[in-house]
Amino acid sequence: MKPPLKRRVPKPRNPYVSLVLARKAGEHEKTPGAKRQAEKQALKKRLAEQ
C-alpha cells in the first residue's frame, strides 16, 4: 500500500500587492487611437470652416 500523498500548502499571498494595485493611478495621457481621432475631427472642422 502506498503512503498517502502530501497535500501542498499554497504559498501565502503578499498582503501588499492588493494595496499597490488599488493605489495605481489611471492613465495620464490619451491613447494613440484617441489622439488620432481628435486630429481627424480637428481636420474635418478646419476643412468645413473654409
C-alpha positions as CSV (number, residue, x, y, z in Angstrom):
1,M,0.0,0.0,0.0
2,K,1.3,3.4,-1.0
3,P,1.7,6.2,1.6
4,P,-0.8,9.0,1.3
5,L,0.3,11.9,-0.9
6,K,1.3,15.0,0.9
7,R,-1.0,17.9,0.4
8,R,0.8,21.0,-0.8
9,V,0.0,24.1,1.2
10,P,-0.4,27.1,-1.0
11,K,2.0,29.9,-0.7
12,P,0.6,32.8,1.4
13,R,-0.4,35.8,-0.7
14,N,1.5,39.0,-0.4
15,P,-0.8,41.4,1.5
16,Y,0.8,44.5,0.0
17,V,0.1,43.6,-3.6
18,S,-3.6,44.4,-3.4
19,L,-2.9,47.7,-1.7
20,V,-0.5,48.7,-4.5
21,L,-2.9,47.7,-7.2
22,A,-5.7,49.7,-5.6
23,R,-3.5,52.8,-5.4
24,K,-2.4,52.6,-9.1
25,A,-3.1,55.8,-10.9
26,G,-5.2,56.0,-14.1
27,E,-3.9,57.0,-17.4
28,H,-2.3,60.4,-17.7
29,E,-2.4,60.8,-21.4
30,K,-4.8,59.9,-24.3
31,T,-4.3,56.7,-26.1
32,P,-2.9,56.8,-29.7
33,G,-6.4,56.0,-31.1
34,A,-7.9,58.9,-29.2
35,K,-5.2,61.2,-30.4
36,R,-5.7,60.1,-34.0
37,Q,-9.5,60.5,-33.7
38,A,-9.1,64.0,-32.2
39,E,-6.7,65.1,-35.0
40,K,-9.1,63.7,-37.6
41,Q,-12.1,65.7,-36.1
42,A,-10.0,68.8,-36.0
43,L,-9.0,68.4,-39.6
44,K,-12.7,67.9,-40.6
45,K,-13.6,71.0,-38.6
46,R,-10.9,73.2,-40.3
47,L,-11.9,71.9,-43.8
48,A,-15.6,72.7,-43.0
49,E,-14.8,76.3,-42.0
50,Q,-13.1,77.1,-45.3
